[in-house]
Amino acid sequence: MSRVLIVGAGLTGSICACLLRRELQSKVQIVVWDKSRGAGGRMSTSRPPNASSHSADLGAQYITTTPAYAQSHHSFYSELLSAGVLQPLSCQIEGLRQKDDSKNYMTPLGMGSVVKHFLSESGADLFFEHHVTGLYRRGASWEVEKKAGGRETFDAVVLTMPVPQILQLQGDVEELLSVHQKQQLDGVVYSSRFAVALFFSPDDVFSFSWGARYVSDSRCICYIAADSRKRNLDSSGLGPSLVVHTSVPFGLEHLERDKEDVQPIILEELHRLLPDLPQPISIKCQKWRYSQVLTSVPDCPGHMTVLDQPLLVCGGDAFCHSNFDGCVESALSMLSALKASL
Ligand SMILES: Cc1cc2nc3c(=O)[nH]c(=O)nc-3n(C[C@H](O)[C@H](O)[C@H](O)COP(=O)(O)OP(=O)(O)OC[C@H]3O[C@@H](n4cnc5c(N)ncnc54)[C@H](O)[C@@H]3O)c2cc1C
């Protein structure tokens, strides 16, 4: 039995784990490590500190698919729809500019539920707070080093973290990359932004009717979602939640500042945009240093093979594009590499 390590319990890692289990079943032991305390990565859903409010999606907001992807990824959409993980997005989104023939979906339990669905289908051994710091080639295996100390050995390793975090790894990765591959990875560019989630008490009601709004008259804020309304949960008895995303120029300007120092600036601007907003009972701020991919790896099939034996592949949205369908494409392409190698 081959032992495969997938680094990253985000969307790409979870779909890759699920596909690998379905294709190779008991021929493979799948282990997933993530440095965070929970699954989701940039599709994570944040729980409020008290149980009286709804959760909030701090990263990805909803899933948009084109007719071509709706067809080629039909099995993924129908699986998530029939499991109740996805539902058509029905709320009003002010300022949304998109082609008429694309479809939007939301997740009643939050975007993290998509990732959790695929992880649970994968039957993988899942370990959180496992921060990979180095990869060392040892004959036909990879020895993988954790920040907390200790090393483990695997027959194949799949890296799904943002590209700059791949390039920071100690050990043999940098040496194994060809000059061309290094240039391709160095060229990947991400946007950066801050996200703020506000959690309200069950008595609070928003005075506006939209579920989400793209903001055009602010340098700071570009998007606001009445997150619980976006997910059709407003009448469920819990307090509503609201999410704010800052613009890319604002994110870049304040990138090196602590989120605690930036949060008041965002809240002041939110108050200007929505002066009637009730007082939240709690607030959470997140800095997304690597938010969405602006320039992906050029001429790439969805993954990059660093070494064939023992296999080391990199994937994720940077190897395709920065949304649900991009992660599915990357996971499918990594699956081909894994099947060929194992
Ligand atoms: C603010 C924002 C809004 C977005 N909006 C949308 C949207 O509306 N619709 C949409 O489809 N997409 C959206 N996206 C993009 C989407 O979220 C991403 O394309 C997708 O989540 C990327 O998944 P991934 O698995 O490739 O990477 P990630 O989600 O980044 O997963 C990588 C994982 O690796 C872990 N990791 C990193 N380094 C290490 C290490 N050294 N050791 C162990 N673990 C490590 C991380 O903790 C993370 O969990 C948005 C993203 C952001 C940030």
The ligand as an SDF file (V2000), in Angstrom:
LIG
                    3D

 53 58  0  0  0  0  0  0  0  0999 V2000
  -11.4040   36.7470    0.1010 C   0  0  0  0  0  0  0  0  0  0  0  0
  -11.5650   35.6480   -0.9170 C   0  0  0  0  0  0  0  0  0  0  0  0
  -12.7150   35.5790   -1.6860 C   0  0  0  0  0  0  0  0  0  0  0  0
  -12.8890   34.5520   -2.6240 C   0  0  0  0  0  0  0  0  0  0  0  0
  -14.0610   34.4430   -3.3080 N   0  0  0  0  0  0  0  0  0  0  0  0
  -14.3110   33.3480   -4.0520 C   0  0  0  0  0  0  0  0  0  0  0  0
  -15.6190   33.0850   -4.5400 C   0  0  0  0  0  0  0  0  0  0  0  0
  -16.5710   33.8210   -4.2620 O   0  0  0  0  0  0  0  0  0  0  0  0
  -15.8090   31.9540   -5.2940 N   0  0  0  0  0  0  0  0  0  0  0  0
  -14.7780   31.0610   -5.5410 C   0  0  0  0  0  0  0  0  0  0  0  0
  -15.0070   30.0300   -6.2150 O   0  0  0  0  0  0  0  0  0  0  0  0
  -13.5310   31.2940   -5.0650 N   0  0  0  0  0  0  0  0  0  0  0  0
  -13.2780   32.3970   -4.3210 C   0  0  0  0  0  0  0  0  0  0  0  0
  -12.0410   32.6070   -3.7780 N   0  0  0  0  0  0  0  0  0  0  0  0
  -10.9310   31.7170   -4.1970 C   0  0  0  0  0  0  0  0  0  0  0  0
  -10.9950   30.3510   -3.5010 C   0  0  0  0  0  0  0  0  0  0  0  0
  -11.2200   30.5210   -2.1300 O   0  0  0  0  0  0  0  0  0  0  0  0
   -9.6760   29.6340   -3.7460 C   0  0  0  0  0  0  0  0  0  0  0  0
   -9.4510   29.5190   -5.1330 O   0  0  0  0  0  0  0  0  0  0  0  0
   -9.6440   28.2140   -3.1550 C   0  0  0  0  0  0  0  0  0  0  0  0
  -10.1910   28.1830   -1.8670 O   0  0  0  0  0  0  0  0  0  0  0  0
   -8.1990   27.7280   -3.1610 C   0  0  0  0  0  0  0  0  0  0  0  0
   -8.1570   26.4380   -2.5900 O   0  0  0  0  0  0  0  0  0  0  0  0
   -6.7690   25.6640   -2.4610 P   0  0  0  0  0  0  0  0  0  0  0  0
   -7.0790   24.3810   -1.8040 O   0  0  0  0  0  0  0  0  0  0  0  0
   -6.1050   25.6190   -3.8060 O   0  0  0  0  0  0  0  0  0  0  0  0
   -5.8410   26.5810   -1.5270 O   0  0  0  0  0  0  0  0  0  0  0  0
   -6.0660   26.9850    0.0050 P   0  0  0  0  0  0  0  0  0  0  0  0
   -7.5060   27.1300    0.3050 O   0  0  0  0  0  0  0  0  0  0  0  0
   -5.1750   28.1520    0.2570 O   0  0  0  0  0  0  0  0  0  0  0  0
   -5.5520   25.7020    0.8150 O   0  0  0  0  0  0  0  0  0  0  0  0
   -4.2030   25.5140    1.1430 C   0  0  0  0  0  0  0  0  0  0  0  0
   -4.1150   24.9540    2.5640 C   0  0  0  0  0  0  0  0  0  0  0  0
   -2.7470   24.6970    2.8410 O   0  0  0  0  0  0  0  0  0  0  0  0
   -2.4970   24.9990    4.1900 C   0  0  0  0  0  0  0  0  0  0  0  0
   -1.0510   25.2390    4.3090 N   0  0  0  0  0  0  0  0  0  0  0  0
   -0.3370   26.2780    3.8100 C   0  0  0  0  0  0  0  0  0  0  0  0
    0.9550   26.1240    4.0780 N   0  0  0  0  0  0  0  0  0  0  0  0
    1.0650   24.9590    4.7710 C   0  0  0  0  0  0  0  0  0  0  0  0
    2.1620   24.2500    5.3410 C   0  0  0  0  0  0  0  0  0  0  0  0
    3.4230   24.7050    5.2310 N   0  0  0  0  0  0  0  0  0  0  0  0
    1.9160   23.0980    6.0010 N   0  0  0  0  0  0  0  0  0  0  0  0
    0.6490   22.6110    6.1090 C   0  0  0  0  0  0  0  0  0  0  0  0
   -0.4280   23.2470    5.5900 N   0  0  0  0  0  0  0  0  0  0  0  0
   -0.2170   24.3920    4.9200 C   0  0  0  0  0  0  0  0  0  0  0  0
   -3.3620   26.2180    4.4730 C   0  0  0  0  0  0  0  0  0  0  0  0
   -3.6360   26.3200    5.8710 O   0  0  0  0  0  0  0  0  0  0  0  0
   -4.6070   25.9140    3.6380 C   0  0  0  0  0  0  0  0  0  0  0  0
   -5.6130   25.2750    4.4020 O   0  0  0  0  0  0  0  0  0  0  0  0
  -11.8580   33.5910   -2.8190 C   0  0  0  0  0  0  0  0  0  0  0  0
  -10.7020   33.6520   -2.0240 C   0  0  0  0  0  0  0  0  0  0  0  0
  -10.5640   34.6540   -1.0650 C   0  0  0  0  0  0  0  0  0  0  0  0
   -9.3470   34.6680   -0.1730 C   0  0  0  0  0  0  0  0  0  0  0  0
  1  2  1  0
  2  3  1  0
  2 52  2  0
  3  4  2  0
  4  5  1  0
  4 50  1  0
  5  6  2  0
  6  7  1  0
  6 13  1  0
  7  8  2  0
  7  9  1  0
  9 10  1  0
 10 11  2  0
 10 12  1  0
 12 13  2  0
 13 14  1  0
 14 15  1  0
 14 50  1  0
 15 16  1  0
 16 17  1  0
 16 18  1  0
 18 19  1  0
 18 20  1  0
 20 21  1  0
 20 22  1  0
 22 23  1  0
 23 24  1  0
 24 25  2  0
 24 26  1  0
 24 27  1  0
 27 28  1  0
 28 29  2  0
 28 30  1  0
 28 31  1  0
 31 32  1  0
 32 33  1  0
 33 34  1  0
 33 48  1  0
 34 35  1  0
 35 36  1  0
 35 46  1  0
 36 37  1  0
 36 45  1  0
 37 38  2  0
 38 39  1  0
 39 40  1  0
 39 45  2  0
 40 41  1  0
 40 42  2  0
 42 43  1  0
 43 44  2  0
 44 45  1  0
 46 47  1  0
 46 48  1  0
 48 49  1  0
 50 51  2  0
 51 52  1  0
 52 53  1  0
M  END
$$$$
